[in-house]
Amino acid sequence: MEIVKTNSSKWVRTTFPEKIDFGWQDGYGAFSVSKSSESAVIQYIQDQQNHHRTKSFQEEFVDFFNKYGIECDKNYIWK
């Protein structure tokens, strides 16, 4: 993830000179999905902008953790 963040930040700043101050947040997370869910994930990504008009990323993230029984300290995640 560190390499992805480094390279993508460099690409954004090089491709979009007006974004010279672009940078990712300090932390990161990675999730995997099964091949059988691939089309659902693609559809989610394509509709993400519209989807987040009704539910924030933060709300969705916490809901995801709760759904799968992962302990989630919102104060830690959003500091």
TATASUL-V323696 format. One record per residue. RES is the residue in one small letter. PHI is phi in whole degrees, 0 to 359 (NA if undefined). OMEGA is omega as a letter, one per 40 degrees, with the letter a starting at -180 (999 if undefined). D_CENTER is the distance of its C-alpha to the mean C-alpha in Angstrom with 2 decimals. Layout:
res;phi;omega;d_center
RES;PHI;OMEGA;D_CENTER
RES;PHI;OMEGA;D_CENTER
//
This chain:
res;phi;omega;d_center
m;NA;i;12.15
e;300;a;14.39
i;294;i;16.02
v;299;a;13.02
k;297;a;11.91
t;298;a;15.63
n;292;a;16.44
s;290;i;13.71
s;297;i;14.62
k;298;i;18.21
w;298;a;17.77
v;299;a;16.32
r;293;i;19.17
t;283;a;21.71
t;284;a;20.91
f;237;a;20.50
p;306;i;23.10
e;289;a;22.47
k;258;a;19.04
i;303;i;20.94
d;268;a;19.31
f;299;i;15.69
g;198;i;13.73
w;282;i;10.39
q;295;a;10.32
d;296;a;12.62
g;258;i;10.71
y;198;i;8.01
g;220;i;7.62
a;222;i;8.45
f;228;i;9.61
s;242;i;12.41
v;225;i;14.18
s;284;i;17.82
k;304;a;19.33
s;293;i;20.84
s;261;a;17.53
e;305;a;16.58
s;295;i;17.90
a;294;i;16.18
v;293;i;12.71
i;300;i;13.90
q;298;i;15.27
y;300;a;12.20
i;297;a;10.31
q;296;a;13.63
d;256;a;14.01
q;301;a;10.64
q;301;i;12.32
n;293;a;15.29
h;302;a;13.68
h;282;i;12.12
r;285;a;15.68
t;252;i;16.81
k;216;a;14.11
s;291;i;11.73
f;302;a;8.09
q;300;i;9.88
e;298;a;12.52
e;294;i;10.63
f;298;i;8.90
v;295;i;12.50
d;300;i;14.07
f;300;i;12.32
f;299;a;13.68
n;297;a;16.94
k;302;a;17.34
y;258;i;17.35
g;68;i;19.35
i;264;i;17.05
e;295;a;18.29
c;224;i;15.94
d;262;a;17.27
k;302;i;15.56
n;294;i;17.64
y;285;a;16.27
i;296;a;12.54
w;257;a;13.09
k;289;999;15.98
//
